C-alpha cells in the first residue's frame, strides 16, 4: 500500500468528513445505481449508441 494512502487515511481518521458530505456521497452512489438498474431493466436506446465508423482498407 502506498504511503500516500496511509497518510490520507490518517487525515480522515483525525478529521472525518461531515455527516452532510457522507449523505451526499451515498446519495450520488444510490442515484448511479438506480440509473444503472433502470438501464439494465429497460435497455439502452438504440439512437444513443455511438455509430461505428466504416473500416477503410488501405
N, C-alpha and C positions, 0 to 999 in steps of 0.2 A: 504494500500500500504506500503510495507516495506521501512524503512528509507534508506536502501542501494540504492533502485531505485531512490529515491528523490535526493540523493547525486550524483548519476550518471547523472541524468537529469540536475542538476546544473552545473556539469563539462562540459557536452555537450553544454549547453547554453553559458558558458563562453569561451569555446574553441571548436567551431563547427568543424566537420570533413571537410577536404578539398574537393573541387569540384571533384577532381580526384577519391577520395575514394567513394564519393556518386555515381558517374557514374559507378565505379567498382561494387558496391553492386547492383545497378539497372541492370547492365549487367548480373550478376550472377543470379539474380531473373528472368530476362527475359529468360535466357538460360534454367533454370529449368522449367519454364512454357512452353517453346517451346518443350522440351523433353517430358514433361507430355502430352501436346496436341497431339504430334505425336504418343505417345504410346496409347492414347485413340482412335485415328483415325485408326491406323494400327493394333494395338493389340500387346500383349507381345508374343515373340516367345516361343513355347512350349518347345523347347530344353533348354531354360534358366530357366525354372521353377524348383524350388527345388523339389527333389524326396522325396516322403513321405516314411518314414521308416516303415517297416511292424510292425504291432502290435503284440507283444508277450504276450500271455496269460500265467499266472502262475498257 
